[in-house]
Amino acid sequence: MSHPTDVTKFLEDLDGGVLAERLGTVLSHAAAAATNNPKKKAKVSIDLTIENIGSGSRVGVAHKLGFKIPTEHGTQSEEHTTETVMCVNTGGEMTLEPKNQFDMIGHPHRDKDSHQEKH
C-alpha cells in the first residue's frame, strides 16, 4: 500500500526551507510582473529529480526552481538548483528523517536490560 508524501512538509524540508521561501518570493515577483505587463505571461517551474543514494532507503532530490517573467522590453529569467537527501519510508513516503527509528531512551527493551542487570 502506498503512503503519500506530505507535500507541504516535503516542500518545507527541501533545502532547509530555503526552496519554499524562494518559491514564495518568485511567485510574488511573477504575479507583479504579469500585472505590470498585462499582455505577457510569467512562468514559474519546479523540476524535481529523484535518484537512489547508495544501498539504503535514501534518495537525493535535486530541485530546480526556474522563472521567466515579462519586463517592459523583454523577459527576465533565472534557474536555481540545489539537492536535499530524503528518507524513503514504508510505501514510498519521503521525509527528512526516517519514520522507522525508535526512541532508544525509554524503549521497552531498555527496561528489560536494566532489570536483568539488577539480578
Summary of the structure (lengths in Angstrom):
residues: 119
radius of gyration: 22.0
end to end distance: 44.9
largest distance: 83.6
contacts: 281
relative contact order: 0.18
helix: 37%
strand: 34%
